[in-house]
Amino acid sequence: MTTLLGAVVVLIGLALLAFTVWVVVDILKHDNDEFMVIGQNRAIWLVLVIGFTLACGPVSVLFSAYYLVKIRPQLVPVTPAT
């Protein structure tokens, strides 16, 4: 039973790490000018997501989820089409 629990904890940890990496890559994909248009700062978001991941672990999911739900949709229309 403890082996199964350990495997579940590892899988959850890997999923949270993958989620955080996805958010960081998405933040880096956008220029700081795009963030400035909506009144945000890319560096602040990188510090929030990466800093809280290193300091608090799972709590960083809150910042990552907020970025994906509230900030990212505002950035998409600003991004120039290629």
C-alpha positions in Angstrom: 0.0 0.0 0.0 2.8 2.5 0.8 4.4 1.8 -2.6 1.1 2.7 -4.3 0.8 5.9 -2.2 4.4 6.8 -3.0 3.8 6.3 -6.7 0.7 8.5 -6.6 2.6 11.3 -4.8 5.4 11.1 -7.4 2.9 11.3 -10.2 1.1 14.3 -8.7 4.5 16.0 -8.2 5.5 15.4 -11.8 2.1 16.7 -13.0 2.5 19.9 -11.0 6.1 20.3 -12.3 4.9 19.8 -15.9 2.1 22.3 -15.3 4.6 24.9 -14.0 7.0 24.3 -16.9 4.2 24.8 -19.3 3.2 28.1 -17.7 6.9 29.3 -17.6 7.3 28.5 -21.3 4.1 30.3 -22.1 5.2 33.4 -20.2 8.6 33.4 -22.0 6.8 33.0 -25.4 5.3 36.5 -25.0 7.3 39.7 -25.2 7.3 42.1 -22.2 5.6 44.7 -24.5 2.6 42.4 -24.8 2.4 42.3 -21.0 2.7 46.0 -20.8 -0.2 46.6 -23.1 -2.5 44.8 -20.5 -0.8 46.5 -17.5 1.3 43.5 -16.4 5.0 42.8 -16.2 6.5 39.5 -17.6 9.4 39.5 -15.1 6.9 39.7 -12.2 5.0 36.7 -13.4 8.2 34.7 -13.9 9.3 35.5 -10.4 5.9 34.6 -9.0 5.6 31.3 -10.8 9.3 30.2 -10.5 9.8 31.7 -7.0 6.8 30.1 -5.5 7.6 26.8 -7.1 11.0 26.8 -5.5 9.8 28.2 -2.1 6.3 26.7 -1.7 5.9 23.9 -4.2 2.3 23.1 -4.8 1.1 26.6 -3.8 2.6 27.9 -7.0 -0.2 26.1 -8.9 -2.5 28.9 -7.7 -0.3 31.5 -9.5 0.0 29.3 -12.5 -3.7 28.7 -12.7 -4.5 32.5 -12.3 -2.0 33.3 -15.1 -3.7 30.8 -17.4 -7.2 31.8 -16.6 -6.9 35.6 -16.3 -3.7 36.9 -17.9 -3.1 34.5 -20.8 -6.4 35.2 -22.5 -5.7 38.9 -22.6 -2.3 38.3 -24.2 -3.5 36.2 -27.1 -5.2 39.0 -29.0 -2.2 41.2 -28.6 0.3 38.7 -30.0 1.0 39.5 -33.7 0.0 36.9 -36.2 2.9 35.1 -37.9 
